[in-house]
């Protein structure tokens, strides 16, 4: 009796994983306004898994899970890291002539930088001016400032290379990040 339950449970688990995997892949397909698929999912080996890869949904889920389980004190650093990685994805996708996916990766990068900055301001908001008395927080603040400056500059370069009709959100996020940068200084 226990063997049958174990086999049924394992089968249900595998079926559930299969359904999740198929739904992640199918929801990630992008359709252009003409009704044709704007980007094809690819399978390549030996390269970084970018958003145009078949297995990318698994990477995205793993990133979200890691962010969810990361202790609050380490989330800011992880968000900064994700922001840098997404910027690298955007640059690589632009080189691969995938402007839509490059724009999506760019905006995700900008959002991670915003989240890290907002989290820092929330955690140390009332104490940002007196932060010099705590070296660890001051070091984190300086890291955020440097990463945010670099992200803003790289985002602006990418925005100039993309179609203006695609970059409205990216431009707004860049303006938002510039305002956050000013509030940190």
WOTAPE-V95490 format. One line per field, one symbol per residue. ss: DSSP state (2 for helix, 1 for strand, 0 for the rest). psi: psi as a letter, one per 40 degrees, with the letter a starting at -180 (. if undefined). A space follows every 50 residues. Layout:
ss: ???
psi: ???
This chain:
ss: 02222222222222222222222222200010000010000100000000 00100222222222222220022222222222222222222222200022 22222222222222222222222222200022202222222222222222 22222222222002220222222222222222220
psi: ddddddddddddddddddddddddddeehhhieeeihdhhhihiieihhi eeidedddddddddddddehiddedddddddddddddddddddddefgdd dddddddddddddddddddddddedeeddeedehdddddddddddddddd ddddddddddeihdeeeddddddddddddddddd.
